[in-house]
Amino acid sequence: MKILSLLQENYLVLLIAMGRTLELTFLSLFFATVIGLIFGLFNVSRIKFLHAIAYIYIDIARGVPLIVLGFFTYFGIPGITGVKLSALVAGMIALSLNAGAYMAEIIRAGIQSVDKGQMEAARSLGLPYRKAMSKVVMPQAIKTMVPSIINQYIITLKDTSILSVIGFPELVKTGQIIIARTYETALMWVIVGVMYLIVITILSAIAKRLERRVSYAG
């Protein structure tokens, strides 16, 4: 069968490409989570300046298509600063900014889902705002955030495919290179699709188990 022959000839290259895809995904998710936490807290802050900064960032990052962010970080930033970025770094910045905005909204919604009386009770007991947020509000908010955060992680994994346009050799870009050499368009996209499906299914299973543990802990 052609598909088995295609796999036999290219499996190593495809596995390396999947490794690069996962590397880009996990690096981006780490920074997106940090960005999301910062701007999510800004968004619920009583300080209007911080709230305004979060509002502007979230609107811009969610409003600009990811492919445009990718082009800007890879071609625009070097043009402005003179500093050449690798495709990995440019892709990571674009994905982090994009996913970070959605993470900020998830965190904001999670915090606001906690009854206001929880914060008021913590403050009345003498806890400062930061401690009340970290010890009382956030542990409760995390339980409601987990499903949305997991969903965003999976979306970010799939979004890495968009960054093939800047030349990062992730799975889709590698598939395109193999197609250009073998002309096996349909079979190659089937293989790439199945590889994504396997990884996402595994991550979803892990995520569901984590979600159950968090719910049980509550």
PyMOL commands that set and color helices and strands:
alter all, ss='L'
color gray80, all
select helices_A, chain A and resi 2-43+48-63+66-81+87-113+116-124+129-166+171-182+185-217
alter helices_A, ss='H'
color red, helices_A
deselect
rebuild
show_as cartoon
